[in-house]
Amino acid sequence: MNNAIKIILAAFFMLSVIFAVNGMGQTSGELAANMTADGWKQFGATQRDGIDRAAVNSLDDKITHSGKSALKTAKTSPKELAGWEKDITTLEPGKKYQISFWIKTEDIANEQGGHPFNPLGAFLEVSFKANSSNAPLVFASIPVAYSHEWQEKKVSFIVPDGSAKATVRLVTAFMTGAVWWDSINIVKLPPAFSSDKARENELDEFGGWKKIKGKSTGYFHTEIINNRWWIIDPAGYAFIAAGVDSVAIKRPDNPEYMQSVLERRRTEAEWLRLISSRLKEWGFNTISYKVPGIEGMAYGGLFGIKTLTAVRDNFNVFEKMPVFPDVFDKRYKEVLDADARESTDKVDKWLLGYFLNNELPWSGDAKRMQSSLFDSFLSMPGKRPGKKALVEFLQKRYKGDTSAFNNVWGTDIKGFDELLSTKKLKNIVKLGSAKEDKSQFLRLIASTYFKLNHEAIKKYDPNHMILGCRFFDASPPKEVIEEMNNYVDIISFQPYDLIAPIEHMEEAYKLNLKPIMVTEFGFAADDSGLPNTIGPGAVFKSQTERGIWYERYVDHLLSSPFMVGWVWFRYMDQNGKGDWQGENKNFGLVDKTDEPYAVFTNNVRKVNKTAYTRALLSAFTK
């Protein structure tokens, strides 16, 4: 993952968590049918830092969704947080709930781009102080960072064991404008769990389930069968990808592991035999990338690694990190072709498909105060192809009319060529029009990126799937989701939430209608002895809780008919001294000595081996 983004988001969510005030509110199935202020308080009333003191929270009886009134927050500063909170004490530990609410936003502006999948905006969160974790456990809805009439949003959550109180917060963060909240309801969801295992004689050589038959093409593909998406394996049977990342003996970020393995297993070949046996015993059928010597496991093709090296050194949009290709540079197409020629394999039946890169910065670079790729391309030197493409895009969009452009962007250019020497546009007059310019240019970037990658791969391998580009979290710009539609078979996300954020990914599914995989998620535990101070995901106190939440994450994931698999991050623990990003967490199925966390892996085995029967419980509603 992009560690800088993880740290920023972690700090942000923690900031919204710590502003609790005393006082108890009560709820049954409904928080507030007609939204009165009873039980709702302005959060952060006793804090001095992090709260927008100029924000106005009020009860509005004129603008409502239903009933007599709605809660309103009005912000005039794009900094800090504001909103409401209420405590709930009537939820049952261990049970799954869904909270729904209606939200209206008006005159929204922020410094982060303003697209519907923005990581900042107006959102609802449910937080718990749990015995299983030293930090609060937080579930949050997808943020709304744009103006919109009343719309319904939902977020599912599971009450942690031993938690007596939940705090619901209506957060307006780092933006200006007005937000109304109404008709907030909580309902208990029925359990989706099935304890029935798929028997060994029901599985084919790929790990597919013989009880569900699709088309036999000789390669992995996807189909809708019985009102749910499935991957179909080469033999034609339903397949849910249960995967593991970072399966390798030689990891430059953890040399201690390789040393321990060779001391205990003597040879790499012995380790490979052990890993193949372990992973299958634990119910896994997929690894993130090919590992020679590990047999009988589907794997993902890592397309674009060599390309990104060339991009970083020759035509990166940014000066150094992060890496995003100048997709308008003809050299990009050339290196994609060379990469595809070397790294594709059109005949390997175990190849699940190709991942395009990993966690590209589709929303720009926050560290450079660039809130969109429009800003990033604009900041490039005028001789770069990407900068020329942006200027050409603007000239065509405004039909050569510099006056129209000046009226939107607050500039005084006489010709569009002047923009080649412009690094930043900061005097925007018509924010809505400028945002639309940014949105349409992002579409051009995304369509170019996915088209070029698709063409390069399919030139050499027409048989295998393209598995998306492994978006950071579950919140990519909607423009990217829509533009990738014709070029991918599966969309891949990497959300480190407590449970799979189905409602977030459902928003993407509605835009694309392609099945979805979670290709990274993970939790850590303090009893591992690792620092667990840097990196994404919750940290629990013990491997027992870690196993419980693995089950909850996967069970919720499989409750959605568009989810076709997941990948656990990762096989072995991270280095306690930190990897290249500084991460030092207990993500492993095994520790640094190659010893399994038995309590954890026992629960992993139980969950993985019931994946098919769990998935059968989900279906699209007609």
Secondary structure, DSSP 8 states (H G I E B T S, - for coil): --HHHHHHHHHHHHHHHH---S-----SSEEESS--STT-EETTTT--SSB-TT-EEEEESSS-SSSS-EEEEEES-SSSEEEEEEEE----TT-EEEEEEEEEEEEEEESS---TT-SSSEEEEEEE--TT-SS-EEEE---B-S-EEEEEEEEEEE--TT---EEEEEEEESEEEEEEEEEEEEEE-----------GGGB-TTS-EEEEE----SS-EEEEETTEEEEE-TTSEEE-EEEES---S--TT-HHHHHHHHHHHSSHHHHHHHHHHHHHHTT--EESS--TT--S-EEEEEETHHHHHHIIIIIBSSSSSS--B-TTSHHHHHHHHHHHHHH--TT-TTEEEEEE-SS--TT--GGGT--SHHHHHHTS-TTSHHHHHHHHHHHHHTTT-HHHHHHHH----SSGGGGGG-------S-HHHHHHHHHHHHHHHHHHHHHHHHHHHHHH-SSSEE----EEBT---HHHHHHTGGG-SSEEEE---SS--HHHHHHHHHHH---EEE-----EEGGG-S---SSSS-EESSHHHHHHHHHHHHHHHHTSTTEEEEEES-SB---TT--TT-------SB-TTS-B-HHHHHHHHHHHTTHHHHHTT-----
